[in-house]
Amino acid sequence: MSTIADLIRARLGDDHAGYVFEGSVASWDDVVRESTRRASFLREHLDPTAKPHVGVLLENTPEYLYWIGAAALTGSCIVGINPTRRGAELARDVRHTDCQMIVTDAAGRSTFDGLDCGVPATAFVDVDAVRPTLPPFDAELLANSAPDGSLPLFLLFTSGSTSAPKAVVCTNERMATTAVRAGQIYGVVRDEVCYSPMPLFHGNALMACWGPALAVGATLVLRRKFSASGFLDDVRTYGCTYFTYVGRTIAYVLGQPPTAVDRDHRLRLGFGTEASALDRERFLERFGCELVEGYGSSESVVAIIRTPDTPANALGRERPDMAGKVVIVDPATDAECPRVIFDEHGAITNPECIGEIVNTAGGSTFEGYYNNPEASGERVRNGWYWTGDLGYRDDDGFFYFAGRSADWLRVDSENFAGAPVENIISRFPGVVMAAVYPVPDPVTGDMVMAAIEMNSTTSFVYQMPFGRFLDTQRDLGTKWSPRIVRVTGAMPLTANNKVHKPPLRAEKWRTGETLYWRPERGDRLRAMTNDDKVALERSFAENKRAHVLSGP
């Protein structure tokens, strides 16, 4: 079985363009040599008696990837630090992962000012300052570098969209296997130009973009940070043919004003997660580029892949090597959920079909969360791997995504998930993204609340267009319609463009942003005033439920 070190060594002497960044080009041979120089630095400066964990806080630059190469060649481990973390949370991430060195730049270094993260000032490496002093290329080090493939190469923090981020262990061998397999699945070949706008501290960019490019010697184009307005210019300028995305990336690209050159590019394929079927259809129609959705995670224990016969709203079927092992389970009983029954309009008629996506043989393959046995234990129960994601399955074996486990709603004793409602709301013209989540009902259970972000050219009209729109959606469950609608100027997002729902749930209707609501179910939507908010909270007290308002 190969390792990332093997894949790097194979690129020595390769003059094909490797990394392209802001107009500069490094050949793959350059990449190998620069990675090896930094490997020499790590060997000289890491304490061999401590864990060889190197925190990296950088934007998407070649430097980031050179230090990954250095870690692969020395058996070290890269801890991808989320650049949006600050203060105690940032210090906690570094301490939790036992970093003995931080590789960053001046901007990144300033985020640690005044923080005690357990790393001495002398162990902070400024990439711009150290670059001229790096050791020369050491051919012997490269030739003799064969670290154990079972050693961790990455600690990849989860997005933290539902809870505190956890550090996923990814070994050198697993990363190499994933890189080769992803390239084969998505047809990444040597003359590919791969566009990487997603953050390099996240598994999507590494496993589905950088890794496949490295495996075949394709060209990788780096963007410091994702930019919806810069997307088309980038792919046209550099002749990109393949890209990856996460979360609401596609919605933001589609939210940009159309141009006369929307189809003037070489893109053939985009791969990612969480783009709705409607957004995929719109992207293909506008840009002439197919988007392929997949389901997986940094843990790599469950993989669901689309096939040509996959229904538009479905994720696909489990990867062939997982056949018969991935199921939908009721977490309350550990029993497999019944298959979904759709009515003639595509509405779910049996909400009990929704459960957690589980790999019944995945417990032994999960590499765990670093230094977090409690979180690891939540994922592995009865030898099964529990993803924390909700889904359902049809009679043909296709899986559908229904949201995170925190997205359960209970209205009038009926349990259902938020993602199908989000998909319906996203059909409303001008919606960039929608988030559906539970807020307490003053009598019992939950009310459905939706946050909606519109594009810059469309105003939200609540009563006639939106209210009528909801009334005409035949697949909208009778209890699914939002009771409260929040129109937000900017949806809270994680660093990899996933909706961050905890602050929305915590704020409830206590926000200065525009709100609409139905005082009673069946009422028409109308503006929610401050007096309405006071009256609503009074009703909680009258029903002896004021205590539920203090929860998240």
C-alpha positions, -999 to +999 in steps of 0.1 A: +000+000+000+014+034-010+018+065+012+018+102+005+056+100+008+056+075-021+034+098-042+057+127-035+089+108-044+073+098-077+071+134-088+109+141-086+121+152-120+086+159-132+086+193-150+048+193-154+031+223-137+023+213-101+011+243-081-003+275-097-008+304-074-015+341-082+003+338-115+034+319-103+040+282-113+059+256-094+066+223-113+061+190-095+099+187-093+100+221-075+072+208-052+093+178-043+124+198-037+107+225-016+089+198+005+122+180+011+139+213+022+111+217+048+114+181+058+151+188+067+139+217+088+114+196+107+141+169+114+164+196+128+138+214+149+112+189+162+118+174+195+120+136+189+108+129+224+075+146+218+047+140+194+057+154+160+026+175+156+029+207+135+001+232+135-004+251+102-023+283+101-021+296+065-044+305+037-044+283+006-009+289-006+019+266-019+036+270+015+008+251+032+013+222+008+051+222+010+048+217+048+023+189+043+049+172+020+075+178+046+054+161+072+047+131+049+084+126+044+093+128+081+065+109+097+052+141+112+015+151+115-001+183+102-027+199+124-049+221+102-058+251+123-091+268+114-084+304+107-118+316+120-111+304+155-100+330+180-091+334+217-097+305+241-111+283+213-080+287+192-058+280+222-079+250+230-075+235+195-037+238+197-034+224+232-058+196+225-038+184+195-004+186+213+012+209+187+049+214+194+054+238+164+032+264+146+038+272+110+021+305+100+028+340+087+027+374+102-011+377+100-016+342+115+009+349+142-010+379+154-041+358+162-020+342+190-011+374+206-018+372+243-028+335+242-012+307+261-016+278+237+013+257+251+037+264+222+067+286+231+074+317+210+105+301+197+085+273+181+065+297+159+078+295+123+071+325+101+071+310+065+082+342+049+111+348+073+123+312+073+121+306+036+156+321+027+172+301+055+158+266+047+184+238+042+193+229+006+175+200-011+187+167+004+183+139-021+194+113+004+166+123+028+141+120+001+153+086-012+154+071+023+121+086+036+097+058+042+077+066+073+052+040+087+020+044+067-001+039+099+013+071+114-011+101+115-004+125+086-033+148+095-055+159+124-084+174+105-109+194+126-145+188+118-165+218+107-181+224+141-215+230+125-233+213+153-208+210+182-172+218+192-148+207+164-132+173+168-098+164+154-102+134+130-071+112+127-061+105+091-031+083+085-005+086+057-017+054+041-054+063+043-047+097+027-028+081-002-055+054-007-082+081-007-063+103-031-058+075-057-094+063-054-110+098-056-089+105-087-101+073-104-138+079-094-139+115-107-116+109-138-087+131-127-059+126-152-025+142-158-037+169-181-064+180-155-062+215-141-078+212-106-091+243-089-089+244-051-109+273-035-119+253-004-097+256+028-068+232+030-074+225+067-105+206+056-107+171+041-126+181+009-097+201-005-071+176+005-088+143-003-108+152-034-085+179-050-049+180-038-045+143-033-058+132-068-037+159-084-006+146-066-013+110-075-013+116-112+008+147-115-021+170-126-019+208-121-034+223-089-046+260-089-048+275-055-071+303-043-063+320-010-099+320+000-131+311-018-146+340-037-180+337-054-173+368-075-138+356-084-148+320-092-155+324-130-125+347-135-102+321-119-114+291-138-113+310-171-078+326-164-062+293-155-081+269-178-094+249-149-113+217-157-122+202-123-130+217-089-143+208-055-169+226-032-185+222+002-216+235+018-232+266+002-204+274-022-225+266-053-254+287-040-231+317-036-217+313-071-252+311-086-261+342-066-237+362-087-252+382-116-251+363-149-225+373-175-221+369-212-191+346-206-207+322-181-199+293-205-165+305-217-144+281-197-130+246-197-147+232-166-159+196-171-168+186-135-173+198-100-174+175-070-186+183-036-213+180-009-246+198+001-255+215-032-292+210-037-306+192-068-320+225-079-287+242-076-270+214-095-295+218-123-291+256-123-253+253-124-254+229-153-279+251-172-259+283-166-223+271-168-226+239-188-207+220-161-219+189-143-218+188-105-214+154-089-225+151-053-210+126-029-215+117+007-185+111+029-165+127+057-130+132+069-135+099+089-139+080+055-160+053+072-192+058+051-191+067+014-222+071-008-217+077-045-240+090-072-245+068-103-262+078-136-295+064-124-295+082-090-327+103-085-321+140-085-326+146-048-308+114-037-272+110-025-267+077-044-258+042-031-231+030-008-197+024-023-195-012-036-171-023-009-197-012+017-226-030+001-251-042+026-233-025+055-247+010+053-282+013+066-307+038+081-312+031+118-336+044+144-312+056+172-338+049+199-342+012+191-311+003+169-336-012+144-334-005+107-359+021+096-385+012+070-379+024+034-394+058+024-429+059+009-435+089-014-469+101-024-477+112-060-461+146-053-429+133-039-438+140-003-427+117+025-457+099+039-440+079+066-416+101+086-405+071+106-384+062+076-359+089+087-330+077+109-293+079+113-269+068+086-249+039+100-221+016+088-227-017+107-192-029+099-175+005+103-165+005+139-132-013+132-121+011+104-127+043+122-093+058+131-109+079+159-108+115+171-075+125+186-075+128+223-113+126+225-124+091+236-159+104+245-165+117+210-150+086+195-173+065+217-204+084+204-194+074+168-188+037+176-215+018+194-221-019+192-193-021+167-213+002+144-202+036+131-228+062+136-223+092+113-245+117+132-263+124+099-299+117+092-312+101+061-337+078+045-337+052+018-360+042-010-369+007-023-342+009-049-315+014-023-308+051-029-300+071+001-313+107+008-298+132+032-321+146+059-297+168+079-277+165+111-290+147+142-294+181+158-319+190+130-347+168+144-380+187+148-411+174+167-444+191+158-477+177+171-460+144+180-445+140+145-407+138+141-391+150+109-359+165+097-349+199+085-331+192+052-361+182+031-378+214+042-347+234+033-346+218-002-382+230-008-376+265+004-345+268-018-368+265-048-382+300-040-368+324-066-339+345-052-331+322-023-293+317-019-297+294+010-322+283+037-316+269+072-345+251+090-342+244+127-364+238+157-373+265+183-395+258+213-433+258+210-450+276+238-473+246+245-453+215+236-426+203+212-411+226+185-420+252+161-404+252+126-382+283+121-364+291+088-336+315+081-335+327+045-307+346+027-317+362-006-294+371-034-284+407-039-309+414-067-340+400-051-362+413-023-381+389+000-418+394-003-433+375+025-471+372+021-483+367-014-453+353-032-436+333-004-468+323+014-485+313-018-453+295-028-454+273+003-491+266-002-484+252-037-455+229-027-472+196-028-443+177-012-442+200+018-455+180+048-485+193+065-465+201+097-433+212+079-443+248+069-422+274+088-440+291+117-413+318+119-392+331+090-361+351+095-346+371+065-309+374+072-284+395+054-256+369+059-261+333+070-237+323+097-212+299+081-183+277+092-150+282+076-158+257+049-192+273+039-215+251+059-244+267+076-236+272+113-270+266+130-262+268+167-263+307+168-295+307+149-311+282+173-298+301+203-311+335+191-345+321+182-367+352+174-345+374+196-329+392+167-329+426+151-332+411+116-366+410+098-390+383+110-423+371+097-446+346+115-479+328+118-494+336+153-514+304+149-508+275+126-528+280+094-526+318+096-510+338+068-474+350+074-472+386+086-445+408+100-434+399+136-433+430+158-416+435+192-451+433+208-455+399+191-422+387+206-433+399+241-466+382+237-450+350+225-426+348+254-455+355+278-473+325+265-444+303+275-447+315+310-484+310+310-479+274+299-451+269+325-425+264+297-404+295+302-375+273+312-371+259+276-362+294+263-329+292+281-317+262+262-297+263+229 
